[in-house]
Amino acid sequence: MSKLGRTKILRTPIRDEVEASFVGVPAMLTVSQARQQLGGMARSTLYELIADGRITAISAGRHRLIPKRSLIDYLAPREVA
């Protein structure tokens, strides 16, 4: 089997620590919950990060839901080998 197109994600102590801090957090968060997880980030700043594509958000009717994984990736980007 060819290994082309496969990337290996390196674990880092910082990423492990960030992931540990999200244990018990729901898989999908509201904007308010996401702001809380990001240390009280301003609502407008969070929406800018969503618009820039740095944080993923899913629209559900009038609501935006943010995957927990997206916040973890924002706080501790994956290192690729």
C-alpha positions as CSV (number, residue, x, y, z in Angstrom):
1,M,0.0,0.0,0.0
2,S,1.3,3.4,-1.0
3,K,2.0,5.9,1.8
4,L,1.5,8.9,-0.5
5,G,-1.0,11.4,0.8
6,R,-0.7,10.2,4.4
7,T,0.6,12.5,7.0
8,K,1.8,11.7,10.4
9,I,0.6,13.9,13.2
10,L,3.1,14.5,15.9
11,R,2.0,14.6,19.5
12,T,3.3,17.5,21.6
13,P,3.0,18.1,25.4
14,I,1.1,21.3,24.7
15,R,-1.5,19.6,22.5
16,D,-1.9,16.8,25.1
17,E,-2.5,19.5,27.8
18,V,-5.0,21.3,25.7
19,E,-6.9,18.1,24.9
20,A,-6.9,17.2,28.6
21,S,-8.5,20.5,29.4
22,F,-11.4,19.7,27.1
23,V,-12.3,16.4,28.7
24,G,-15.9,16.5,29.6
25,V,-16.7,19.3,27.2
26,P,-19.5,18.5,24.7
27,A,-18.5,17.6,21.2
28,M,-20.4,20.6,19.8
29,L,-20.4,24.0,21.5
30,T,-22.5,27.1,21.1
31,V,-20.7,30.4,20.5
32,S,-21.2,31.3,24.2
33,Q,-19.7,28.0,25.3
34,A,-16.8,28.3,22.9
35,R,-16.0,31.8,24.1
36,Q,-16.0,30.5,27.7
37,Q,-13.5,27.7,26.7
38,L,-11.3,30.3,25.0
39,G,-11.0,32.3,28.2
40,G,-13.8,34.8,27.6
41,M,-12.8,35.8,24.1
42,A,-14.8,38.6,22.7
43,R,-17.8,37.5,20.6
44,S,-16.7,39.6,17.6
45,T,-13.2,38.1,17.7
46,L,-14.6,34.5,17.7
47,Y,-16.8,35.4,14.7
48,E,-13.7,36.9,12.9
49,L,-11.8,33.6,13.5
50,I,-14.8,31.7,12.0
51,A,-15.0,34.0,9.0
52,D,-11.2,33.6,8.5
53,G,-11.6,29.8,8.6
54,R,-9.3,29.4,11.6
55,I,-12.2,28.0,13.6
56,T,-14.9,25.8,12.0
57,A,-18.5,26.5,12.7
58,I,-21.6,24.7,11.5
59,S,-24.8,26.6,11.0
60,A,-28.0,25.0,12.4
61,G,-30.9,27.3,11.7
62,R,-30.1,30.6,13.3
63,H,-27.4,29.0,15.5
64,R,-23.8,28.3,15.1
65,L,-22.2,25.2,16.6
66,I,-18.5,24.9,16.9
67,P,-16.9,21.5,17.1
68,K,-14.7,20.9,20.2
69,R,-12.0,19.6,17.9
70,S,-11.9,22.9,16.0
71,L,-11.1,24.8,19.3
72,I,-8.4,22.3,20.2
73,D,-6.8,22.6,16.7
74,Y,-6.9,26.4,17.1
75,L,-5.3,26.4,20.5
76,A,-2.7,23.8,19.7
77,P,-2.2,23.2,15.9
78,R,-1.3,19.8,14.9
79,E,2.3,19.3,13.9
80,V,2.8,17.3,10.8
81,A,5.8,15.2,10.0
